[in-house]
Amino acid sequence: MGLILPQSGLSRRRLLQISGLSGMGVLMGGCGTSLFADRVGQTFEPLNQIVEEALLSQNPVPEFSSSAIEPDQLLINTFDMTPQLDPLQFLLTIDGEVGRPMQLSMTDIQAMPLTSMVIRHVCVEGWAAIVQWGGVRLQELIQLAQPKPGARYVYFKSADGYYESWDLASSVHPQTLMAYQKNGQPLPIENGAPLRLAAPIKLGYKQSKWVTQITLVNELLPTKGYWEDFGYEWFAGI
């Protein structure tokens, strides 16, 4: 049975706040190191995921004008190291539950239609920044690889060892990009060059940098994501 929302203009975020299931609220519980915090995260995660998936819309999230960009507000967080990838040698692998496994060079990717958006990047640490991202829609890459009917989740492998997973619906949202530009310039290495995830529908830790492999699967694996495997919320919608 689908979730029926009241016709009162109640926003997605407000509904989550009222329900006590906002992505930020449950996530912060999952960040705790106490047994209580871990239990809270385990208890609410399935319900939170159901609510957030029901509220996920394929409609565009409102964007900002270029004058709103905050170039100094996007902080640089690193997982373990900053890999040095040669864009000329770079290959993006797309495999798993697809009819056409492939490897794409940056030349191949940049030959596809460019999508640019100015959105707010929100970090779980409590800061946010309005950023312009430019790149190719992930949905176009997934369509190119011809996903099989049973594919439901998408895994992202990064050159620094980071790993993430998304639901397929979020992955094919029209504002989910594989970005190679930031604020109208080539993406800097510290921000994930040559290719990173960027979207206004997920918290920052879901937006992997230095992505080298995209794998479609039918079911979530025991390892869901680097921070999720430490108790962070998996869906992490905004």
BALOBA-1460 file (C-alpha; in Angstrom, 3 decimals):
// residues 238
<rec num="1" residu="m" x="0.000" y="0.000" z="0.000"/>
<rec num="2" residu="g" x="1.467" y="3.377" z="-0.976"/>
<rec num="3" residu="l" x="1.948" y="6.244" z="1.413"/>
<rec num="4" residu="i" x="-0.815" y="8.843" z="1.004"/>
<rec num="5" residu="l" x="0.340" y="12.377" z="1.706"/>
<rec num="6" residu="p" x="-2.065" y="15.062" z="2.935"/>
<rec num="7" residu="q" x="-2.980" y="17.715" z="0.377"/>
<rec num="8" residu="s" x="-1.915" y="20.596" z="2.582"/>
<rec num="9" residu="g" x="1.354" y="21.509" z="0.952"/>
<rec num="10" residu="l" x="3.271" y="19.731" z="3.711"/>
<rec num="11" residu="s" x="6.854" y="19.466" z="2.572"/>
<rec num="12" residu="r" x="8.827" y="16.247" z="2.506"/>
<rec num="13" residu="r" x="11.285" y="17.537" z="5.106"/>
<rec num="14" residu="r" x="8.509" y="18.816" z="7.385"/>
<rec num="15" residu="l" x="6.708" y="15.469" z="7.231"/>
<rec num="16" residu="l" x="9.898" y="13.658" z="8.168"/>
<rec num="17" residu="q" x="10.505" y="16.106" z="11.019"/>
<rec num="18" residu="i" x="6.982" y="15.573" z="12.376"/>
<rec num="19" residu="s" x="7.347" y="11.806" z="12.116"/>
<rec num="20" residu="g" x="10.708" y="11.916" z="13.872"/>
<rec num="21" residu="l" x="12.288" y="10.153" z="10.916"/>
<rec num="22" residu="s" x="14.275" y="12.887" z="9.223"/>
<rec num="23" residu="g" x="17.388" y="11.596" z="7.522"/>
<rec num="24" residu="m" x="19.564" y="13.901" z="9.611"/>
<rec num="25" residu="g" x="17.939" y="12.955" z="12.897"/>
<rec num="26" residu="v" x="18.188" y="9.203" z="12.479"/>
<rec num="27" residu="l" x="21.639" y="9.552" z="10.958"/>
<rec num="28" residu="m" x="22.987" y="11.421" z="13.951"/>
<rec num="29" residu="g" x="21.648" y="8.627" z="16.145"/>
<rec num="30" residu="g" x="23.550" y="6.172" z="13.978"/>
<rec num="31" residu="c" x="26.765" y="8.173" z="14.405"/>
<rec num="32" residu="g" x="26.842" y="7.541" z="18.138"/>
<rec num="33" residu="t" x="29.202" y="4.985" z="19.577"/>
<rec num="34" residu="s" x="26.974" y="3.789" z="22.400"/>
<rec num="35" residu="l" x="25.002" y="0.580" z="22.257"/>
<rec num="36" residu="f" x="21.824" y="2.631" z="22.639"/>
<rec num="37" residu="a" x="22.630" y="4.705" z="19.572"/>
<rec num="38" residu="d" x="23.382" y="1.580" z="17.565"/>
<rec num="39" residu="r" x="20.088" y="0.001" z="18.619"/>
<rec num="40" residu="v" x="18.170" y="3.160" z="17.712"/>
<rec num="41" residu="g" x="19.710" y="3.158" z="14.246"/>
<rec num="42" residu="q" x="18.893" y="-0.516" z="13.742"/>
<rec num="43" residu="t" x="15.320" y="-0.048" z="14.945"/>
<rec num="44" residu="f" x="14.387" y="2.950" z="12.823"/>
<rec num="45" residu="e" x="16.387" y="2.306" z="9.661"/>
<rec num="46" residu="p" x="13.826" y="0.009" z="7.918"/>
<rec num="47" residu="l" x="10.897" y="2.338" z="8.688"/>
<rec num="48" residu="n" x="12.918" y="5.409" z="7.765"/>
<rec num="49" residu="q" x="13.880" y="3.817" z="4.449"/>
<rec num="50" residu="i" x="10.257" y="2.984" z="3.642"/>
<rec num="51" residu="v" x="9.121" y="6.552" z="4.354"/>
<rec num="52" residu="e" x="11.963" y="8.146" z="2.408"/>
<rec num="53" residu="e" x="11.535" y="5.854" z="-0.598"/>
<rec num="54" residu="a" x="7.812" y="6.677" z="-0.653"/>
<rec num="55" residu="l" x="8.581" y="10.392" z="-0.598"/>
<rec num="56" residu="l" x="11.291" y="10.240" z="-3.267"/>
<rec num="57" residu="s" x="10.024" y="12.063" z="-6.335"/>
<rec num="58" residu="q" x="11.373" y="12.126" z="-9.857"/>
<rec num="59" residu="n" x="10.442" y="15.811" z="-9.967"/>
<rec num="60" residu="p" x="13.417" y="18.207" z="-9.914"/>
<rec num="61" residu="v" x="14.572" y="19.650" z="-6.588"/>
<rec num="62" residu="p" x="14.573" y="23.485" z="-6.745"/>
<rec num="63" residu="e" x="17.937" y="24.845" z="-7.853"/>
<rec num="64" residu="f" x="19.713" y="28.158" z="-7.330"/>
<rec num="65" residu="s" x="21.014" y="30.870" z="-9.610"/>
<rec num="66" residu="s" x="24.738" y="30.998" z="-10.327"/>
<rec num="67" residu="s" x="24.987" y="34.151" z="-8.189"/>
<rec num="68" residu="a" x="24.171" y="32.026" z="-5.124"/>
<rec num="69" residu="i" x="27.257" y="29.799" z="-5.478"/>
<rec num="70" residu="e" x="29.377" y="29.695" z="-2.300"/>
<rec num="71" residu="p" x="32.852" y="28.796" z="-3.610"/>
<rec num="72" residu="d" x="34.529" y="28.849" z="-0.198"/>
<rec num="73" residu="q" x="31.905" y="26.837" z="1.683"/>
<rec num="74" residu="l" x="32.465" y="23.405" z="0.136"/>
<rec num="75" residu="l" x="34.831" y="21.738" z="2.575"/>
<rec num="76" residu="i" x="37.146" y="18.931" z="1.535"/>
<rec num="77" residu="n" x="36.674" y="15.658" z="3.384"/>
<rec num="78" residu="t" x="38.897" y="12.700" z="2.601"/>
<rec num="79" residu="f" x="38.328" y="9.049" z="3.418"/>
<rec num="80" residu="d" x="41.869" y="7.729" z="3.443"/>
<rec num="81" residu="m" x="43.912" y="9.315" z="0.686"/>
<rec num="82" residu="t" x="43.579" y="11.506" z="-2.374"/>
<rec num="83" residu="p" x="44.209" y="9.265" z="-5.382"/>
<rec num="84" residu="q" x="46.009" y="10.730" z="-8.359"/>
<rec num="85" residu="l" x="44.084" y="9.580" z="-11.421"/>
<rec num="86" residu="d" x="45.171" y="10.406" z="-14.957"/>
<rec num="87" residu="p" x="42.058" y="11.578" z="-16.844"/>
<rec num="88" residu="l" x="43.614" y="10.398" z="-20.105"/>
<rec num="89" residu="q" x="43.949" y="6.841" z="-18.765"/>
<rec num="90" residu="f" x="40.756" y="6.816" z="-16.698"/>
<rec num="91" residu="l" x="38.074" y="4.221" z="-17.423"/>
<rec num="92" residu="l" x="34.660" y="3.981" z="-15.768"/>
<rec num="93" residu="t" x="33.428" y="0.384" z="-15.532"/>
<rec num="94" residu="i" x="29.675" y="-0.291" z="-15.557"/>
<rec num="95" residu="d" x="28.794" y="-3.914" z="-14.857"/>
<rec num="96" residu="g" x="26.663" y="-6.287" z="-12.819"/>
<rec num="97" residu="e" x="23.006" y="-6.815" z="-13.718"/>
<rec num="98" residu="v" x="23.250" y="-5.113" z="-17.102"/>
<rec num="99" residu="g" x="22.897" y="-6.311" z="-20.673"/>
<rec num="100" residu="r" x="25.875" y="-4.294" z="-21.915"/>
<rec num="101" residu="p" x="28.797" y="-4.214" z="-19.494"/>
<rec num="102" residu="m" x="31.143" y="-1.452" z="-20.589"/>
<rec num="103" residu="q" x="34.120" y="0.739" z="-19.894"/>
<rec num="104" residu="l" x="33.942" y="4.423" z="-20.740"/>
<rec num="105" residu="s" x="36.783" y="6.904" z="-21.010"/>
<rec num="106" residu="m" x="36.408" y="10.530" z="-19.977"/>
<rec num="107" residu="t" x="36.269" y="11.372" z="-23.693"/>
<rec num="108" residu="d" x="33.277" y="9.021" z="-24.035"/>
<rec num="109" residu="i" x="31.566" y="10.525" z="-20.986"/>
<rec num="110" residu="q" x="32.186" y="14.140" z="-21.966"/>
<rec num="111" residu="a" x="30.771" y="13.443" z="-25.435"/>
<rec num="112" residu="m" x="27.390" y="12.803" z="-23.806"/>
<rec num="113" residu="p" x="24.960" y="15.694" z="-23.107"/>
<rec num="114" residu="l" x="26.217" y="17.991" z="-20.343"/>
<rec num="115" residu="t" x="23.831" y="18.692" z="-17.472"/>
<rec num="116" residu="s" x="24.601" y="21.585" z="-15.122"/>
<rec num="117" residu="m" x="22.883" y="22.335" z="-11.827"/>
<rec num="118" residu="v" x="23.400" y="24.690" z="-8.895"/>
<rec num="119" residu="i" x="22.301" y="22.891" z="-5.747"/>
<rec num="120" residu="r" x="22.923" y="22.782" z="-2.019"/>
<rec num="121" residu="h" x="25.410" y="20.143" z="-0.902"/>
<rec num="122" residu="v" x="24.572" y="19.096" z="2.672"/>
<rec num="123" residu="c" x="27.095" y="17.357" z="4.922"/>
<rec num="124" residu="v" x="26.119" y="15.307" z="7.969"/>
<rec num="125" residu="e" x="28.762" y="17.224" z="9.942"/>
<rec num="126" residu="g" x="26.418" y="20.228" z="9.968"/>
<rec num="127" residu="w" x="27.667" y="22.415" z="7.112"/>
<rec num="128" residu="a" x="26.265" y="23.067" z="3.649"/>
<rec num="129" residu="a" x="27.382" y="24.806" z="0.470"/>
<rec num="130" residu="i" x="25.696" y="25.912" z="-2.737"/>
<rec num="131" residu="v" x="27.702" y="24.461" z="-5.605"/>
<rec num="132" residu="q" x="27.466" y="24.188" z="-9.375"/>
<rec num="133" residu="w" x="28.039" y="20.660" z="-10.628"/>
<rec num="134" residu="g" x="28.294" y="19.720" z="-14.279"/>
<rec num="135" residu="g" x="28.393" y="16.265" z="-15.788"/>
<rec num="136" residu="v" x="26.324" y="13.484" z="-17.283"/>
<rec num="137" residu="r" x="23.096" y="12.207" z="-15.766"/>
<rec num="138" residu="l" x="23.675" y="8.843" z="-14.126"/>
<rec num="139" residu="q" x="20.390" y="7.645" z="-15.599"/>
<rec num="140" residu="e" x="21.868" y="8.039" z="-19.080"/>
<rec num="141" residu="l" x="24.870" y="5.896" z="-18.193"/>
<rec num="142" residu="i" x="22.644" y="3.241" z="-16.639"/>
<rec num="143" residu="q" x="20.338" y="3.240" z="-19.653"/>
<rec num="144" residu="l" x="23.360" y="2.874" z="-21.921"/>
<rec num="145" residu="a" x="24.351" y="-0.280" z="-20.044"/>
<rec num="146" residu="q" x="20.811" y="-1.696" z="-20.349"/>
<rec num="147" residu="p" x="19.874" y="-2.672" z="-16.767"/>
<rec num="148" residu="k" x="18.233" y="-6.050" z="-16.364"/>
<rec num="149" residu="p" x="14.657" y="-6.175" z="-14.977"/>
<rec num="150" residu="g" x="15.728" y="-7.407" z="-11.539"/>
<rec num="151" residu="a" x="18.269" y="-4.658" z="-10.886"/>
<rec num="152" residu="r" x="17.268" y="-2.635" z="-7.803"/>
<rec num="153" residu="y" x="20.460" y="-1.211" z="-6.328"/>
<rec num="154" residu="v" x="23.620" y="0.480" z="-7.564"/>
<rec num="155" residu="y" x="27.078" y="0.161" z="-6.005"/>
<rec num="156" residu="f" x="29.851" y="2.709" z="-6.484"/>
<rec num="157" residu="k" x="33.525" y="1.831" z="-6.082"/>
<rec num="158" residu="s" x="36.084" y="4.615" z="-5.675"/>
<rec num="159" residu="a" x="39.809" y="4.738" z="-6.380"/>
<rec num="160" residu="d" x="40.578" y="5.438" z="-2.700"/>
<rec num="161" residu="g" x="38.800" y="2.295" z="-1.472"/>
<rec num="162" residu="y" x="35.545" y="4.075" z="-0.540"/>
<rec num="163" residu="y" x="32.328" y="2.284" z="-1.470"/>
<rec num="164" residu="e" x="28.651" y="3.247" z="-1.504"/>
<rec num="165" residu="s" x="25.271" y="1.893" z="-2.577"/>
<rec num="166" residu="w" x="22.089" y="3.635" z="-3.694"/>
<rec num="167" residu="d" x="18.615" y="2.478" z="-4.577"/>
<rec num="168" residu="l" x="18.012" y="2.455" z="-8.318"/>
<rec num="169" residu="a" x="15.247" y="5.099" z="-8.160"/>
<rec num="170" residu="s" x="17.611" y="7.626" z="-6.553"/>
<rec num="171" residu="s" x="20.336" y="6.729" z="-9.032"/>
<rec num="172" residu="v" x="18.144" y="7.528" z="-12.035"/>
<rec num="173" residu="h" x="16.730" y="10.719" z="-10.524"/>
<rec num="174" residu="p" x="17.161" y="13.477" z="-13.156"/>
<rec num="175" residu="q" x="19.438" y="15.479" z="-10.835"/>
<rec num="176" residu="t" x="21.803" y="12.652" z="-9.976"/>
<rec num="177" residu="l" x="24.996" y="13.339" z="-11.898"/>
<rec num="178" residu="m" x="28.361" y="11.818" z="-12.502"/>
<rec num="179" residu="a" x="30.074" y="15.185" z="-12.312"/>
<rec num="180" residu="y" x="33.328" y="16.335" z="-13.882"/>
<rec num="181" residu="q" x="32.838" y="20.079" z="-13.390"/>
<rec num="182" residu="k" x="32.595" y="22.255" z="-10.278"/>
<rec num="183" residu="n" x="31.558" y="25.919" z="-10.449"/>
<rec num="184" residu="g" x="32.061" y="25.995" z="-14.204"/>
<rec num="185" residu="q" x="35.627" y="24.654" z="-14.067"/>
<rec num="186" residu="p" x="37.133" y="21.179" z="-14.402"/>
<rec num="187" residu="l" x="36.545" y="19.218" z="-11.216"/>
<rec num="188" residu="p" x="39.567" y="19.500" z="-8.877"/>
<rec num="189" residu="i" x="41.220" y="16.288" z="-7.759"/>
<rec num="190" residu="e" x="40.431" y="17.032" z="-4.113"/>
<rec num="191" residu="n" x="36.718" y="17.207" z="-4.977"/>
<rec num="192" residu="g" x="36.750" y="13.842" z="-6.722"/>
<rec num="193" residu="a" x="38.204" y="14.272" z="-10.222"/>
<rec num="194" residu="p" x="37.921" y="12.966" z="-12.730"/>
<rec num="195" residu="l" x="34.412" y="11.739" z="-11.824"/>
<rec num="196" residu="r" x="32.185" y="11.914" z="-8.750"/>
<rec num="197" residu="l" x="28.570" y="11.540" z="-7.689"/>
<rec num="198" residu="a" x="26.603" y="14.742" z="-7.141"/>
<rec num="199" residu="a" x="22.916" y="15.117" z="-6.285"/>
<rec num="200" residu="p" x="20.616" y="17.329" z="-4.183"/>
<rec num="201" residu="i" x="18.636" y="14.329" z="-2.904"/>
<rec num="202" residu="k" x="21.292" y="12.677" z="-0.698"/>
<rec num="203" residu="l" x="23.569" y="13.688" z="2.158"/>
<rec num="204" residu="g" x="27.197" y="14.319" z="1.275"/>
<rec num="205" residu="y" x="28.657" y="10.990" z="2.419"/>
<rec num="206" residu="k" x="26.535" y="9.232" z="-0.220"/>
<rec num="207" residu="q" x="28.164" y="11.273" z="-2.995"/>
<rec num="208" residu="s" x="31.285" y="9.251" z="-3.708"/>
<rec num="209" residu="k" x="34.403" y="10.862" z="-5.161"/>
<rec num="210" residu="w" x="36.848" y="9.309" z="-7.657"/>
<rec num="211" residu="v" x="34.257" y="6.792" z="-8.873"/>
<rec num="212" residu="t" x="35.797" y="4.075" z="-11.041"/>
<rec num="213" residu="q" x="33.097" y="1.391" z="-11.059"/>
<rec num="214" residu="i" x="29.284" y="1.330" z="-11.082"/>
<rec num="215" residu="t" x="27.714" y="-2.085" z="-10.433"/>
<rec num="216" residu="l" x="24.006" y="-2.887" z="-10.580"/>
<rec num="217" residu="v" x="22.731" y="-5.646" z="-8.309"/>
<rec num="218" residu="n" x="19.418" y="-7.308" z="-7.480"/>
<rec num="219" residu="e" x="19.855" y="-7.268" z="-3.693"/>
<rec num="220" residu="l" x="21.919" y="-5.245" z="-1.245"/>
<rec num="221" residu="l" x="25.166" y="-6.913" z="-0.269"/>
<rec num="222" residu="p" x="26.202" y="-7.356" z="3.383"/>
<rec num="223" residu="t" x="28.450" y="-4.310" z="2.896"/>
<rec num="224" residu="k" x="26.144" y="-1.383" z="2.099"/>
<rec num="225" residu="g" x="28.570" y="1.537" z="2.269"/>
<rec num="226" residu="y" x="31.676" y="2.615" z="4.156"/>
<rec num="227" residu="w" x="29.934" y="4.794" z="6.762"/>
<rec num="228" residu="e" x="26.709" y="2.788" z="6.697"/>
<rec num="229" residu="d" x="28.683" y="-0.242" z="7.838"/>
<rec num="230" residu="f" x="29.564" y="1.814" z="10.937"/>
<rec num="231" residu="g" x="25.881" y="2.546" z="11.626"/>
<rec num="232" residu="y" x="25.073" y="5.561" z="9.450"/>
<rec num="233" residu="e" x="21.681" y="5.668" z="7.761"/>
<rec num="234" residu="w" x="21.663" y="3.900" z="4.407"/>
<rec num="235" residu="f" x="19.035" y="5.861" z="2.434"/>
<rec num="236" residu="a" x="20.259" y="9.276" z="3.683"/>
<rec num="237" residu="g" x="17.746" y="11.319" z="1.708"/>
<rec num="238" residu="i" x="17.329" y="15.053" z="2.117"/>
